């Protein structure tokens, strides 16, 4: 198991995982998409992690605009399969839309 994955799973032990839809790690930042409130900071084995929290609805509404910042920059190790499928479908749709806009620009 990778070191980042172990760290993330240890942090998730400190929150109610039942309500977590998606979680990822980037350095000392932990992304948690959860329907319950989570602390702003969690300490595990002397290491402090800053928590970036989104509700599931809030994350879906922002993932297309902030794709790089709140999705691609994180190593996602924990997710609910149906929720991840919804995110990937939205991102794929947005990419196809961007490509079609670019193709329309070429036709002009």
DRENLO-852978 format. One line per 2 residues: number of its first residue (from 1); for each residue x negated, y negated, z negated of N, C-alpha, C. Coordinates in pm, whole numbers. Atoms other than C-alpha are relative to their C-alpha. Layout:
BEGIN
NUM) X:Y:Z:X:Y:Z:X:Y:Z ~ ...
//
This chain:
BEGIN
1) -85:118:0:0:0:0:-89:-124:0 ~ 84:119:-9:-136:-341:92:8:-82:-129
3) 10:83:121:-241:-583:-181:115:-100:-7 ~ -110:97:-2:15:-846:-73:134:66:-31
5) -126:-71:25:294:-591:-75:14:35:-147 ~ -2:-31:144:202:-480:-427:33:-123:-82
7) -26:126:71:197:-841:-547:147:-39:11 ~ -139:38:-22:536:-911:-392:95:89:-80
9) -87:-92:73:694:-600:-543:-8:-23:-151 ~ 14:32:142:554:-692:-886:80:-125:-36
11) -78:122:23:709:-1039:-858:149:33:2 ~ -142:-35:-10:1042:-887:-753:50:77:-121
13) -40:-69:124:1042:-678:-1071:48:-100:-105 ~ -37:105:96:1088:-1010:-1257:134:-66:33
15) -131:54:-38:1411:-1097:-1070:96:116:22 ~ -100:-104:-24:1734:-908:-1010:-2:37:148
17) 17:-41:-140:1645:-722:-686:133:35:67 ~ -130:-37:-56:2008:-618:-641:56:-113:87
19) -53:116:-72:2083:-971:-515:-98:-57:103 ~ 101:50:-94:1769:-1017:-301:27:58:139
21) -23:-40:-138:1832:-1008:74:-131:15:77 ~ 126:2:-73:1477:-1080:189:-106:-61:-90
23) 110:57:78:1138:-1146:29:-130:15:79 ~ 128:-1:-69:798:-1234:169:-104:-74:-81
25) 110:62:73:458:-1355:57:-94:-70:98 ~ 106:73:-71:206:-1611:182:-87:-63:-107
27) 93:46:104:-94:-1670:-45:67:9:-136 ~ -65:-2:132:57:-1772:-382:145:-46:6
29) -140:38:-19:399:-1855:-238:82:124:29 ~ -91:-111:-20:685:-1610:-257:132:-56:53
31) -128:36:-57:989:-1651:-34:102:102:-49 ~ -107:-89:46:1306:-1509:-190:133:-54:48
33) -136:32:-42:1646:-1512:-24:91:83:-89 ~ -80:-69:101:1891:-1428:-300:128:-77:-28
35) -126:66:36:2250:-1498:-395:0:-45:-145 ~ 14:44:140:2136:-1548:-757:-116:-98:-12
37) 110:92:27:1916:-1822:-896:-123:78:-44 ~ 127:-58:42:1550:-1736:-943:-87:-112:-55
39) 87:105:55:1278:-1921:-1138:-84:-66:110 ~ 86:72:-95:1061:-2180:-959:-141:57:4
41) 135:-55:11:749:-1998:-1073:7:130:-79 ~ 6:-128:71:671:-1642:-1181:-147:35:-18
43) 137:-41:29:354:-1518:-1347:-6:152:-13 ~ 21:-144:5:233:-1162:-1293:-150:24:-15
45) 141:-34:27:-95:-1032:-1439:-90:-124:4 ~ 80:122:8:-219:-1386:-1505:1:-86:124
47) -7:75:-126:-146:-1502:-1149:137:-66:11 ~ -127:72:-16:118:-1772:-1094:38:-6:147
49) -54:5:-135:337:-1760:-786:111:-105:6 ~ -108:97:-24:549:-2049:-657:109:71:78
51) -113:-65:-64:894:-1934:-558:73:-99:90 ~ -81:77:-93:1066:-2073:-250:129:79:14
53) -128:-72:6:1432:-1981:-291:101:-58:98 ~ -112:37:-87:1714:-1989:-38:117:92:-32
55) -116:-89:3:2068:-1860:-60:7:65:139 ~ -7:-66:-132:2149:-1616:224:58:-91:109
57) -62:88:-99:2373:-1870:401:-93:-115:37 ~ 93:112:-21:2123:-2154:360:-117:44:89
59) 113:-52:-78:1840:-1940:502:41:20:146 ~ -47:-22:-137:2044:-1837:807:20:-131:74
61) -24:128:-66:2136:-2198:878:-130:-73:35 ~ 126:71:-23:1770:-2309:868:-105:81:76
63) 106:-85:-55:1578:-2013:1012:-34:-34:146 ~ 30:32:-140:1610:-2124:1376:-82:-128:10
65) 73:126:-5:1493:-2483:1316:-138:11:-62 ~ 126:-11:75:1218:-2385:1072:-60:140:11
67) 43:-139:-20:1128:-2045:1218:-143:24:-47 ~ 141:-18:36:753:-2087:1178:-21:-18:-150
69) 21:37:141:770:-2245:832:60:100:-98 ~ -67:-84:100:1020:-2014:660:15:146:41
71) -9:-141:-39:991:-1688:855:-134:55:46 ~ 122:-57:-59:681:-1629:1066:-124:-14:-87
73) 118:20:85:431:-1766:812:-7:97:-117 ~ -5:-92:114:537:-1505:554:-13:144:46
75) 1:-145:-20:460:-1136:537:124:52:-71 ~ -128:-46:56:809:-994:488:-14:150:-29
77) 12:-140:40:792:-669:291:129:57:-58 ~ -121:-48:65:1135:-649:131:119:-67:68
79) -118:58:-64:1466:-694:312:113:102:5 ~ -119:-81:-25:1818:-566:350:10:11:151
81) 6:-26:-143:1832:-407:693:103:-81:81 ~ -103:72:-76:2161:-565:805:-26:-151:2
83) 32:142:5:2046:-911:693:-117:-31:94 ~ 115:20:-90:1713:-878:878:46:10:145
85) -53:-14:-136:1902:-762:1187:69:-130:44 ~ -70:125:-30:2116:-1077:1170:-102:-111:30
87) 105:101:-22:1803:-1297:1143:-67:21:136 ~ 69:-30:-126:1629:-1122:1433:91:-26:120
89) -95:29:-108:1944:-1145:1648:10:-150:25 ~ -8:146:-14:1968:-1519:1580:-126:-56:66
91) 126:48:-58:1600:-1575:1662:-13:41:147 ~ 5:-45:-139:1625:-1368:1980:94:-85:87
93) -95:83:-72:1933:-1563:2089:-58:-140:24 ~ 60:133:-12:1753:-1893:2022:-113:0:102
95) 111:-9:-96:1450:-1777:2223:53:10:143 ~ -60:-12:-134:1666:-1675:2521:56:-136:43
97) -54:133:-30:1839:-2013:2502:-111:-97:39 ~ 115:87:-34:1501:-2194:2501:-56:35:137
99) 53:-42:-129:1384:-1987:2796:92:-45:114 ~ -93:41:-106:1699:-2063:2996:-5:-150:21
101) 15:146:-14:1659:-2435:2925:-126:-30:79 ~ 125:19:-74:1298:-2413:3050:17:38:146
103) -22:-42:-139:1411:-2227:3364:83:-105:73 ~ -82:106:-62:1673:-2496:3430:-85:-122:32
105) 91:112:-26:1400:-2761:3405:-82:25:126 ~ 78:-33:-118:1202:-2578:3673:82:-13:128
107) -87:7:-117:1499:-2573:3910:24:-144:46 ~ -27:140:-37:1535:-2952:3903:-103:-55:86
//
